[in-house]
Amino acid sequence: MVDIVTTGDGLYKDSYEENVYTYRGANPNNYVTFNNELWRIISVNTSDNTIKIMRNIPLNDRAFDTSDNERYNSSQYCNSSNYGCNIYGSIGTLYDNNLSPITELAREVNGTKYQLPNKESEMSTYLNGEYYNGLTVEAKSMIKKDAIYKVGVLKNQSGQTTSTDITQVSATKWKGKVATIDATEYVRASNNSSCTGAYAYAASNCFNSNSNHNWMYLNNYWWTLSPDSNKYSDAVWNIDKTGHFNFYMIDVTFSYYVRPVVTLSPEVKITSGDGTQNNSYQLSIES
């Protein structure tokens, strides 16, 4: 285990989830070589010995979903006929907080539930199809194929804290190979004490000079997994080029950068490197 820090850039004991350690700060030493590319470690979970990583260089702009995906049904969850749908998964890949399969979901937190779509989002289909198939054989062998990602609906509301945000995104889970981050993971990568929740990331005191305190900063628009609480189903939390959550251009049909995330299986170990960009962590898988 890398040394745990309490100040500056580095690996912190997560304040919200047991057995989770999160990399925070402007540029922590969390670089890792995966798929013959540079990726970065988001977090380490000691309860199941898994490591979650994100590709350092984003993929080209891509819509989260579009109306061409044929997920629309006016009486079901995906009810916006001219747009796609903000749920990453489908009736076959979504689960509740106890990992029991679900068939219905509310568009708003604690709202009326509607039947889930029977197709994955275009983003999920691409990342777990064409993109995954293009990875090296070694990289694919290292990925936990049934990893769990938080995809619950997140309120866009003043007064929310990171704790309430995590409760909301944790209410719905997706199982699969490749995803991206949930909105709370972006907040937790920051070491700015002003960033007390996802909604706070719309405030100037949180995202100004963002590159100085959050290594995930990208100077461009990019997607998260988190549906934005809305009476319709066409809004996803995303991050804009200033580094804050964008509340006004969140239509899933917009094309933004994609930053693939995978969870490494427990058999994968770090064997060398110090996590710097020039001496990234190297991985091996136990046979």
Beta strands, then each sheet from edge to edge (+ up, - down):
strand 1: 10-13
strand 2: 20-24
strand 3: 31-34
strand 4: 37-45
strand 5: 50-55
strand 6: 59-63
strand 7: 94-95
strand 8: 104-106
strand 9: 113-115
strand 10: 147-150
strand 11: 173-176
strand 12: 178-179
strand 13: 222-227
strand 14: 236-239
strand 15: 245-246
strand 16: 255-258
strand 17: 261-264
strand 18: 268-272
strand 19: 282-285
sheet 1: 1+ 2- 4+ 3-
sheet 2: 1+ 2- 4+ 5- 17+ 12-
sheet 3: 6+ 16-
sheet 4: 7+ 11- 10+
sheet 5: 8+ 9-
sheet 6: 13+ 14- 15+
sheet 7: 18+ 19-
end
